[in-house]
Amino acid sequence: MNRYFLSADAWQEGRLVLTGDEAKHCTRVMRAAVGDQIELFDGAGRSAIGEIESLSRSEVRCRVLSSETHQPVPHPITLCQAIPKGGNMELIVQKSVELGVSSIQPLITAHTVARPESLGKKRLKWQRIALEACKQCGQNFFPEVKKPLLFSDWLKSEPQFETAIVASLDDIAVPLKSMLIDSPIAGNVALLIGPEGDFSEEEYQSAYGLGFKPISFGNIVMRVETATMYGLSILQHEISAVGKI
């Protein structure tokens, strides 16, 4: 069933109306017709099944057949991602949303190549990619792609996480399983991933000072996007295991 985003302030009892780009996509791209059923979500945990009653190029009116309120995940993950070269950040945003992140914090580090002045427009694009990923994968909570920050400014904001890990090439890094024996997953979670060329030694020490624990992904040195997907996958596996205990 095709899914469409409808912001929370546009929801009404019994009837829902798509407008703008979502209506155009529904009518022109997906070729929806009167009587079709579609799914709508507000990005804040509410979804509904609607039957199309009428449509035009600019508006799709639906009768609500059923609705549901979803509970937030107990261990929301924030991906703290050093911005990689080229278009790899777009892939990272898409796949990390599909892997269930709750928010994404882009970071500009000592070895980041991206130009700060170009990141405003890129952030808007990343947010659109996140929305499309939500529609595709069934995530009902819309992850925020936060304003890109210099690593030093991010540290000054003193972000608070109950479980904080950094993918590290440092000799002191340990496998995630080993870390979890002493420090089981609790509360909100942060995964910090560095850029091509890795974090600087100063950045590592600053992250450790903020409470991030260094974990190793093994002997193979992964590309940035691979490390991100791998890290999120094993984190979600461990979080799922926590929920079954």
N, C-alpha and C positions, 0 to 999 in steps of 0.2 A: 504494500500500500504506500503510495507517495505521501511524503511528509512535507509540511510547510510551516514556516515560522510566523507566528502572530504575536506581537509584543503584548505583555501583560495588561497594559492600559487600554488595549483594544478589545479585550474579551468581554462578552456579554452573556447573560443567561439565555440559553436556548438557541441563540443564533450567533454565528461567527462570520465575519466578513474579511476576506483577503483583498488587499489593494496593492498598488505599486508593483514592485518587481516580483513579489510572490504571486500576485494575480496573473501577471504576464507569463510567468513560468508555467503556472498551472494551465492556462488556456492555450498559449501559443506553442510552448515546448512539449508539454505532456499531453496536450489535446484532450483535456478533461471534458466531460459532457454532463448534462443534467442527469441526476440519478447516481453518478459515481460517488464512491465513498473515499474520503481522504483523511489523513491524520494531521492534526495541528498541534503545535506545542509552543509554549511561551518562553522557553529558555530558563524558567525559574522553578521547574518541577511539575508543571501542569500540562496535561495532554488531553486530547479529545478526538473522537471519531465523528466526522461530520458527513452528511449526505448533501451533495450540491443541489440546491433548489433553483438557482439561476446564475448566469454568468455572462460577462461581457469581457472585452479586452482589458478593462481596467478594474473589474470587480468580480469577486466570486462569493456568493452568499451560500452559507451552509446551515442546515438544521443539525443540531447536536444530537447524536444518537447515544453517546456515552462519554464520560469524562473520568479522569483519574488524576489524583495528586500523588506525586512520587516523593519519597523521603530522600534527603541528601545522603551521600555516602558517609560512613563513619570515619573514614580516613582520607579526606580530600588531598590530592596530590598537586603541588605547585611545581611546574617544571621551570627551573631557573637556568636559562639557556644562553650561553655565549653565542652571539650571532655568527653563523658560519659564512663562508664565501658563497658568491653566486646566488642561485635560487634555492639552496638547500634548506633555508629556513621555512620556505613554503611547504616542502615535504615534511619537515619536522612538525610544523603546526598541524597539518592534516592528520598525520599518523598518531601524534600524541593525543589529539582529541579522540580518535578512534580507540586509543588505548586508555581512555577514561580520565585524562587530567582535568582538574577543576580550574586551573588558571596557568598562564604562561607569562613568565617574566623575562623578556629579552635583555641581555646584558652586553655592554661594550667593555671588553677587557683589553689588557695590554697588547694581546696578539690578535685582536679583532680587526678585520680588514674593512668591514662595512663603514661607510661614511655617515656620521651622525646626522648631517643635514638632510639625508635622503630617507631617514627612518620614519618620519611622520606619515608619508604616503604609504610606505611599506607596511606600517602598522595597520592602516585601514584595510589593505589587501589581506594581511594575515587574519584579521578579524572576519572578513568575508569567507576566507577559506575555512576558518573554524566553524562558522555557521553552516556551510555546506557539508562539512564533515559530520556535524550534529544531525543534520537531516538524513544523511546516508546511513549512519551507524545506529541511530535510535537513542542517542544521548539526549536526555530531557533537560539537562542543566547546561546552559550556554557558557563555556569557559571564556573568561576575559583574557585577551592578549593585552597585557599592561604596557604602559609607556616604556620604551627602551631607556635604560639607565646606564650611566657609567658605573663600573663595578664599585668604585669608591663611594659614589653617591648611594648606591644600593646598600652598601655596608652601613653608611651613616643613618639610613632609615631604620636600622635595627629590626629587620624582619624576624618574626617570631614563629618558630616551628617546633613541635614536640619531637618529631623525628626528622633529622636533617642529615643527608648523606651527599658526598661529592665523589663522582667518578674520578679516581686519582691514579696517576702513574708513579706516585711517591712510594718509596720503599716501605713505608709504614702502613700502606693500604692493606686491608684484609678482605677476604670474601664476605659477601653480604650475610651468608648463613652464620659465619663466625661472629659477626657484629651483633646479629639478632639474638644470639645466646645470652649476651650480657645486656643488650638493650632492645627488647621486643618493640615492635611497631606500636606507636601510641599517637592518638590525636591526629593533627594535621601533619602532612609529610612534604618534604622538599627534596627534590633531586637536582643537584647542581652539575651541569655538564660544561666542560671547557671548549675552547675554539681549536681550530687547527694550530698546531704549535703548543697546545696545552696552556694551562695557567702559568703565570710566573710564580717563582718561589714566594714572593711577597703576597700574591693573591691567595696561594694555598694557605699560608700562615694566617692571613686575615679570615679566611673561611673557617679554619679550625678554631680561631678565636671566637667566632660567632656560634660555634657549637656543631659545625658540620663534621661528620665522621668520614674519614677516607676509606673507600671501598675499591676493591680491584675487580675488574672484569676478566681476569686471566692473563695469560702470557701474550695473547694476540693484541696488537695495537689497532683499535678500530677507528674507522672514520667517524667524524662527529655524529652524523645522522644515524649511523649504525649503533654507536654507543648509547644514544638517546633511546632508540627503540628497544635495545637490549635491556637497559636499565629500567625503563618503565614496565617492560614485560615481567621481569623478575620481581619487581616491586608489587605489581598487581597479583602475581602468583602468591607471594608471601602474605599480602593483605587478605586474599581469599582464604588462605589457610588459617589466618587469625580468626576470621568469621566463622570457621567450622569447629573451632575449639570449644 
